[in-house]
Amino acid sequence: MEPPSHPGLIPSLPEPLHRYLPLPHSPPQLPPSPSRPSPPPEAHQRPPQPQPPPPLPPHGPRLPPHPPLPHPQPPVGRLHPPNTKPTGPLFFWAYIFYLSKFLEFLDTLFILLSRSMKRLSFLHVYHHATVPLMCYLWLHSSQSLFPIALLINATVHLIMYAYYFLSALSFRPSWKRAVTHCQILQFLFSFALSALMLRYHFSQSPCSGISAWSFNALFNASLFALFLHFHFNTYKHHKDS
């Protein structure tokens, strides 16, 4: 059979058949694997390295100034450390005690006004003239034993002036000798306390007011000798009579 003579009527040839046949040994088609989330970009970055500290100034770091610490007050029952400032309730009453020693000058004035010069002995003048100086040194140096000395001295003077008050009212108490005994015991007690303070001062911790204590110890020793002399001369004379 002859093909048609018209070119437009010529049928197209079919395509090769191998394009529609499966290839031999072709791998099976697998479903695509789920995609993993990519890590954030920060995970791939290196951690920041610590920066070295800035160099110190040649004289060291400049620290902010601290306010001055308050001077510690010694607890009750302990001795004052060196350089203790005379502040607080304890030193307030010590200052009142110091001022009261000037009132004792009225005792000397009353003796002068009564013209009873026999009572104006050396012991009386020496004692009343030196005690204000001793109390001033107590306060100025914050002497460690002054609280105990203040209490004992005030108690003895309370007994002594009670006797003088009753005598001024024409009552003659029978315990005149006990007043002198209290004054002598006051010095013996102060010597015992001084020995304990010196032991503490040299074996454990320094105490405040050692120079004032030295003056006080000499003064108490002289008063102790004068009161013993007064005791022996006064009561020996009454015993002999």
Rosetta constraint file for C-alpha pairs under 8 A:
AtomPair CA 3 CA 10 HARMONIC 7.39 0.50
AtomPair CA 4 CA 9 HARMONIC 6.84 0.50
AtomPair CA 4 CA 10 HARMONIC 6.79 0.50
AtomPair CA 6 CA 10 HARMONIC 7.13 0.50
AtomPair CA 17 CA 21 HARMONIC 6.77 0.50
AtomPair CA 18 CA 22 HARMONIC 7.84 0.50
AtomPair CA 22 CA 26 HARMONIC 7.71 0.50
AtomPair CA 39 CA 43 HARMONIC 6.50 0.50
AtomPair CA 39 CA 44 HARMONIC 7.99 0.50
AtomPair CA 40 CA 44 HARMONIC 7.60 0.50
AtomPair CA 41 CA 45 HARMONIC 6.95 0.50
AtomPair CA 56 CA 60 HARMONIC 5.94 0.50
AtomPair CA 56 CA 61 HARMONIC 6.03 0.50
AtomPair CA 57 CA 61 HARMONIC 6.25 0.50
AtomPair CA 71 CA 84 HARMONIC 7.60 0.50
AtomPair CA 71 CA 85 HARMONIC 7.45 0.50
AtomPair CA 73 CA 84 HARMONIC 7.47 0.50
AtomPair CA 74 CA 78 HARMONIC 6.45 0.50
AtomPair CA 74 CA 79 HARMONIC 7.04 0.50
AtomPair CA 74 CA 80 HARMONIC 5.84 0.50
AtomPair CA 74 CA 81 HARMONIC 7.40 0.50
AtomPair CA 79 CA 144 HARMONIC 5.23 0.50
AtomPair CA 79 CA 145 HARMONIC 7.33 0.50
AtomPair CA 79 CA 207 HARMONIC 6.38 0.50
AtomPair CA 79 CA 208 HARMONIC 7.79 0.50
AtomPair CA 80 CA 84 HARMONIC 6.42 0.50
AtomPair CA 80 CA 142 HARMONIC 7.22 0.50
AtomPair CA 80 CA 143 HARMONIC 7.29 0.50
AtomPair CA 80 CA 144 HARMONIC 5.03 0.50
AtomPair CA 80 CA 207 HARMONIC 5.74 0.50
AtomPair CA 80 CA 208 HARMONIC 5.49 0.50
AtomPair CA 81 CA 144 HARMONIC 7.89 0.50
AtomPair CA 81 CA 205 HARMONIC 7.55 0.50
AtomPair CA 81 CA 206 HARMONIC 6.25 0.50
AtomPair CA 81 CA 207 HARMONIC 4.89 0.50
AtomPair CA 81 CA 208 HARMONIC 5.20 0.50
AtomPair CA 82 CA 206 HARMONIC 6.53 0.50
AtomPair CA 82 CA 207 HARMONIC 5.56 0.50
AtomPair CA 82 CA 208 HARMONIC 4.17 0.50
AtomPair CA 82 CA 209 HARMONIC 7.31 0.50
AtomPair CA 83 CA 141 HARMONIC 7.77 0.50
AtomPair CA 83 CA 142 HARMONIC 7.82 0.50
AtomPair CA 83 CA 208 HARMONIC 6.51 0.50
AtomPair CA 84 CA 141 HARMONIC 7.94 0.50
AtomPair CA 84 CA 142 HARMONIC 6.21 0.50
AtomPair CA 84 CA 208 HARMONIC 6.92 0.50
AtomPair CA 85 CA 142 HARMONIC 6.89 0.50
AtomPair CA 86 CA 91 HARMONIC 5.66 0.50
AtomPair CA 86 CA 139 HARMONIC 6.49 0.50
AtomPair CA 86 CA 140 HARMONIC 7.26 0.50
AtomPair CA 86 CA 141 HARMONIC 7.92 0.50
AtomPair CA 86 CA 142 HARMONIC 5.86 0.50
AtomPair CA 87 CA 91 HARMONIC 5.65 0.50
AtomPair CA 87 CA 92 HARMONIC 7.16 0.50
AtomPair CA 88 CA 92 HARMONIC 6.30 0.50
AtomPair CA 89 CA 93 HARMONIC 6.46 0.50
AtomPair CA 90 CA 94 HARMONIC 6.34 0.50
AtomPair CA 90 CA 147 HARMONIC 7.60 0.50
AtomPair CA 91 CA 95 HARMONIC 6.08 0.50
AtomPair CA 91 CA 139 HARMONIC 7.22 0.50
AtomPair CA 92 CA 96 HARMONIC 6.46 0.50
AtomPair CA 93 CA 97 HARMONIC 6.16 0.50
AtomPair CA 94 CA 98 HARMONIC 6.18 0.50
AtomPair CA 94 CA 139 HARMONIC 7.17 0.50
AtomPair CA 94 CA 147 HARMONIC 7.55 0.50
AtomPair CA 94 CA 150 HARMONIC 7.27 0.50
AtomPair CA 95 CA 99 HARMONIC 6.31 0.50
AtomPair CA 95 CA 139 HARMONIC 7.19 0.50
AtomPair CA 96 CA 100 HARMONIC 6.24 0.50
AtomPair CA 97 CA 101 HARMONIC 6.73 0.50
AtomPair CA 97 CA 150 HARMONIC 7.46 0.50
AtomPair CA 98 CA 102 HARMONIC 7.59 0.50
AtomPair CA 98 CA 132 HARMONIC 6.46 0.50
AtomPair CA 98 CA 135 HARMONIC 5.55 0.50
AtomPair CA 98 CA 136 HARMONIC 6.78 0.50
AtomPair CA 99 CA 103 HARMONIC 7.27 0.50
AtomPair CA 100 CA 104 HARMONIC 6.88 0.50
AtomPair CA 101 CA 105 HARMONIC 7.40 0.50
AtomPair CA 101 CA 128 HARMONIC 7.77 0.50
AtomPair CA 101 CA 131 HARMONIC 7.11 0.50
AtomPair CA 101 CA 132 HARMONIC 5.79 0.50
AtomPair CA 102 CA 106 HARMONIC 7.96 0.50
AtomPair CA 102 CA 132 HARMONIC 6.98 0.50
AtomPair CA 103 CA 107 HARMONIC 7.90 0.50
AtomPair CA 104 CA 108 HARMONIC 7.40 0.50
AtomPair CA 104 CA 128 HARMONIC 7.09 0.50
AtomPair CA 105 CA 109 HARMONIC 6.39 0.50
AtomPair CA 105 CA 128 HARMONIC 6.94 0.50
AtomPair CA 106 CA 110 HARMONIC 6.09 0.50
AtomPair CA 107 CA 111 HARMONIC 6.42 0.50
AtomPair CA 108 CA 112 HARMONIC 6.32 0.50
AtomPair CA 108 CA 120 HARMONIC 7.45 0.50
AtomPair CA 108 CA 125 HARMONIC 7.92 0.50
AtomPair CA 109 CA 113 HARMONIC 6.17 0.50
AtomPair CA 110 CA 114 HARMONIC 6.06 0.50
AtomPair CA 111 CA 115 HARMONIC 6.13 0.50
AtomPair CA 111 CA 116 HARMONIC 5.69 0.50
AtomPair CA 111 CA 117 HARMONIC 6.92 0.50
AtomPair CA 111 CA 119 HARMONIC 7.10 0.50
AtomPair CA 111 CA 120 HARMONIC 6.93 0.50
AtomPair CA 112 CA 116 HARMONIC 6.65 0.50
AtomPair CA 112 CA 117 HARMONIC 6.90 0.50
AtomPair CA 116 CA 120 HARMONIC 7.31 0.50
AtomPair CA 117 CA 121 HARMONIC 7.88 0.50
AtomPair CA 119 CA 124 HARMONIC 7.98 0.50
AtomPair CA 120 CA 124 HARMONIC 6.18 0.50
AtomPair CA 120 CA 125 HARMONIC 6.93 0.50
AtomPair CA 121 CA 125 HARMONIC 6.48 0.50
AtomPair CA 122 CA 126 HARMONIC 5.85 0.50
AtomPair CA 123 CA 127 HARMONIC 5.87 0.50
AtomPair CA 123 CA 223 HARMONIC 7.74 0.50
AtomPair CA 123 CA 226 HARMONIC 6.57 0.50
AtomPair CA 123 CA 227 HARMONIC 7.81 0.50
AtomPair CA 124 CA 128 HARMONIC 6.17 0.50
AtomPair CA 125 CA 129 HARMONIC 5.93 0.50
AtomPair CA 126 CA 130 HARMONIC 6.12 0.50
AtomPair CA 127 CA 131 HARMONIC 6.08 0.50
AtomPair CA 127 CA 223 HARMONIC 7.46 0.50
AtomPair CA 128 CA 132 HARMONIC 7.44 0.50
AtomPair CA 129 CA 133 HARMONIC 7.80 0.50
AtomPair CA 130 CA 134 HARMONIC 6.39 0.50
AtomPair CA 131 CA 135 HARMONIC 6.19 0.50
AtomPair CA 132 CA 136 HARMONIC 6.17 0.50
AtomPair CA 133 CA 137 HARMONIC 6.37 0.50
AtomPair CA 134 CA 138 HARMONIC 6.34 0.50
AtomPair CA 134 CA 212 HARMONIC 7.68 0.50
AtomPair CA 134 CA 215 HARMONIC 7.64 0.50
AtomPair CA 134 CA 216 HARMONIC 6.50 0.50
AtomPair CA 135 CA 139 HARMONIC 6.44 0.50
AtomPair CA 136 CA 140 HARMONIC 6.05 0.50
AtomPair CA 137 CA 141 HARMONIC 5.91 0.50
AtomPair CA 137 CA 142 HARMONIC 7.95 0.50
AtomPair CA 137 CA 143 HARMONIC 7.71 0.50
AtomPair CA 137 CA 212 HARMONIC 5.64 0.50
AtomPair CA 138 CA 142 HARMONIC 5.64 0.50
AtomPair CA 138 CA 143 HARMONIC 4.97 0.50
AtomPair CA 138 CA 146 HARMONIC 6.25 0.50
AtomPair CA 138 CA 209 HARMONIC 7.33 0.50
AtomPair CA 138 CA 212 HARMONIC 6.42 0.50
AtomPair CA 139 CA 143 HARMONIC 6.86 0.50
AtomPair CA 141 CA 208 HARMONIC 6.72 0.50
AtomPair CA 141 CA 209 HARMONIC 4.72 0.50
AtomPair CA 141 CA 212 HARMONIC 6.70 0.50
AtomPair CA 142 CA 146 HARMONIC 7.77 0.50
AtomPair CA 142 CA 208 HARMONIC 6.10 0.50
AtomPair CA 142 CA 209 HARMONIC 5.75 0.50
AtomPair CA 143 CA 207 HARMONIC 7.95 0.50
AtomPair CA 143 CA 208 HARMONIC 5.43 0.50
AtomPair CA 143 CA 209 HARMONIC 4.15 0.50
AtomPair CA 143 CA 210 HARMONIC 7.03 0.50
AtomPair CA 143 CA 212 HARMONIC 6.64 0.50
AtomPair CA 143 CA 213 HARMONIC 6.82 0.50
AtomPair CA 144 CA 207 HARMONIC 6.30 0.50
AtomPair CA 144 CA 208 HARMONIC 5.57 0.50
AtomPair CA 144 CA 209 HARMONIC 6.40 0.50
AtomPair CA 145 CA 149 HARMONIC 6.20 0.50
AtomPair CA 145 CA 193 HARMONIC 7.86 0.50
AtomPair CA 145 CA 194 HARMONIC 7.87 0.50
AtomPair CA 145 CA 197 HARMONIC 7.88 0.50
AtomPair CA 146 CA 150 HARMONIC 5.71 0.50
AtomPair CA 147 CA 151 HARMONIC 6.36 0.50
AtomPair CA 148 CA 152 HARMONIC 6.24 0.50
AtomPair CA 149 CA 153 HARMONIC 5.89 0.50
AtomPair CA 149 CA 190 HARMONIC 7.22 0.50
AtomPair CA 150 CA 154 HARMONIC 5.99 0.50
AtomPair CA 151 CA 155 HARMONIC 6.24 0.50
AtomPair CA 152 CA 156 HARMONIC 6.30 0.50
AtomPair CA 152 CA 186 HARMONIC 6.88 0.50
AtomPair CA 153 CA 157 HARMONIC 6.17 0.50
AtomPair CA 153 CA 186 HARMONIC 7.36 0.50
AtomPair CA 154 CA 158 HARMONIC 6.08 0.50
AtomPair CA 155 CA 159 HARMONIC 6.48 0.50
AtomPair CA 156 CA 160 HARMONIC 6.21 0.50
AtomPair CA 156 CA 179 HARMONIC 7.70 0.50
AtomPair CA 156 CA 182 HARMONIC 6.39 0.50
AtomPair CA 156 CA 183 HARMONIC 6.48 0.50
AtomPair CA 156 CA 186 HARMONIC 7.70 0.50
AtomPair CA 157 CA 161 HARMONIC 5.94 0.50
AtomPair CA 158 CA 162 HARMONIC 6.03 0.50
AtomPair CA 159 CA 163 HARMONIC 6.40 0.50
AtomPair CA 159 CA 179 HARMONIC 6.78 0.50
AtomPair CA 160 CA 164 HARMONIC 6.47 0.50
AtomPair CA 160 CA 179 HARMONIC 5.93 0.50
AtomPair CA 161 CA 165 HARMONIC 5.95 0.50
AtomPair CA 162 CA 166 HARMONIC 6.27 0.50
AtomPair CA 163 CA 167 HARMONIC 6.15 0.50
AtomPair CA 163 CA 173 HARMONIC 6.81 0.50
AtomPair CA 163 CA 176 HARMONIC 7.30 0.50
AtomPair CA 164 CA 168 HARMONIC 6.15 0.50
AtomPair CA 165 CA 169 HARMONIC 6.52 0.50
AtomPair CA 166 CA 170 HARMONIC 6.67 0.50
AtomPair CA 166 CA 171 HARMONIC 5.17 0.50
AtomPair CA 166 CA 172 HARMONIC 6.78 0.50
AtomPair CA 166 CA 173 HARMONIC 7.13 0.50
AtomPair CA 167 CA 171 HARMONIC 4.92 0.50
AtomPair CA 167 CA 172 HARMONIC 5.26 0.50
AtomPair CA 167 CA 173 HARMONIC 7.16 0.50
AtomPair CA 175 CA 179 HARMONIC 6.76 0.50
AtomPair CA 176 CA 180 HARMONIC 7.01 0.50
AtomPair CA 177 CA 181 HARMONIC 6.28 0.50
AtomPair CA 177 CA 235 HARMONIC 7.89 0.50
AtomPair CA 178 CA 182 HARMONIC 6.10 0.50
AtomPair CA 179 CA 183 HARMONIC 6.45 0.50
AtomPair CA 180 CA 184 HARMONIC 6.33 0.50
AtomPair CA 180 CA 227 HARMONIC 7.53 0.50
AtomPair CA 180 CA 231 HARMONIC 7.02 0.50
AtomPair CA 181 CA 185 HARMONIC 6.09 0.50
AtomPair CA 182 CA 186 HARMONIC 6.08 0.50
AtomPair CA 183 CA 187 HARMONIC 6.89 0.50
AtomPair CA 183 CA 227 HARMONIC 7.73 0.50
AtomPair CA 184 CA 188 HARMONIC 6.60 0.50
AtomPair CA 184 CA 224 HARMONIC 6.40 0.50
AtomPair CA 184 CA 227 HARMONIC 6.69 0.50
AtomPair CA 184 CA 228 HARMONIC 7.37 0.50
AtomPair CA 185 CA 189 HARMONIC 6.07 0.50
AtomPair CA 186 CA 190 HARMONIC 6.26 0.50
AtomPair CA 187 CA 191 HARMONIC 6.23 0.50
AtomPair CA 187 CA 220 HARMONIC 6.37 0.50
AtomPair CA 187 CA 221 HARMONIC 7.70 0.50
AtomPair CA 187 CA 224 HARMONIC 6.26 0.50
AtomPair CA 188 CA 192 HARMONIC 6.47 0.50
AtomPair CA 189 CA 193 HARMONIC 6.31 0.50
AtomPair CA 190 CA 194 HARMONIC 6.05 0.50
AtomPair CA 191 CA 195 HARMONIC 6.33 0.50
AtomPair CA 191 CA 217 HARMONIC 7.77 0.50
AtomPair CA 192 CA 196 HARMONIC 6.56 0.50
AtomPair CA 193 CA 197 HARMONIC 6.16 0.50
AtomPair CA 194 CA 198 HARMONIC 6.12 0.50
AtomPair CA 195 CA 199 HARMONIC 6.29 0.50
AtomPair CA 196 CA 200 HARMONIC 6.28 0.50
AtomPair CA 197 CA 201 HARMONIC 5.95 0.50
AtomPair CA 197 CA 207 HARMONIC 7.86 0.50
AtomPair CA 198 CA 202 HARMONIC 6.16 0.50
AtomPair CA 199 CA 203 HARMONIC 5.87 0.50
AtomPair CA 199 CA 204 HARMONIC 7.91 0.50
AtomPair CA 200 CA 204 HARMONIC 5.30 0.50
AtomPair CA 200 CA 205 HARMONIC 6.34 0.50
AtomPair CA 200 CA 206 HARMONIC 7.48 0.50
AtomPair CA 200 CA 207 HARMONIC 7.92 0.50
AtomPair CA 201 CA 205 HARMONIC 5.27 0.50
AtomPair CA 201 CA 206 HARMONIC 4.52 0.50
AtomPair CA 201 CA 207 HARMONIC 5.49 0.50
AtomPair CA 202 CA 206 HARMONIC 6.68 0.50
AtomPair CA 209 CA 213 HARMONIC 6.12 0.50
AtomPair CA 210 CA 214 HARMONIC 6.21 0.50
AtomPair CA 211 CA 215 HARMONIC 6.64 0.50
AtomPair CA 212 CA 216 HARMONIC 6.14 0.50
AtomPair CA 213 CA 217 HARMONIC 5.91 0.50
AtomPair CA 214 CA 218 HARMONIC 6.39 0.50
AtomPair CA 215 CA 219 HARMONIC 6.15 0.50
AtomPair CA 216 CA 220 HARMONIC 6.00 0.50
AtomPair CA 217 CA 221 HARMONIC 6.10 0.50
AtomPair CA 218 CA 222 HARMONIC 6.29 0.50
AtomPair CA 219 CA 223 HARMONIC 6.23 0.50
AtomPair CA 220 CA 224 HARMONIC 5.92 0.50
AtomPair CA 221 CA 225 HARMONIC 6.35 0.50
AtomPair CA 222 CA 226 HARMONIC 6.28 0.50
AtomPair CA 223 CA 227 HARMONIC 6.00 0.50
AtomPair CA 224 CA 228 HARMONIC 6.19 0.50
AtomPair CA 225 CA 229 HARMONIC 6.23 0.50
AtomPair CA 226 CA 230 HARMONIC 6.15 0.50
AtomPair CA 227 CA 231 HARMONIC 6.00 0.50
AtomPair CA 228 CA 232 HARMONIC 6.16 0.50
AtomPair CA 229 CA 233 HARMONIC 6.13 0.50
AtomPair CA 230 CA 234 HARMONIC 5.91 0.50
AtomPair CA 231 CA 235 HARMONIC 5.92 0.50
AtomPair CA 231 CA 236 HARMONIC 7.77 0.50
AtomPair CA 232 CA 236 HARMONIC 5.44 0.50
AtomPair CA 233 CA 237 HARMONIC 6.12 0.50
AtomPair CA 234 CA 238 HARMONIC 6.63 0.50
AtomPair CA 235 CA 239 HARMONIC 6.05 0.50
AtomPair CA 236 CA 240 HARMONIC 6.09 0.50
AtomPair CA 237 CA 241 HARMONIC 6.19 0.50
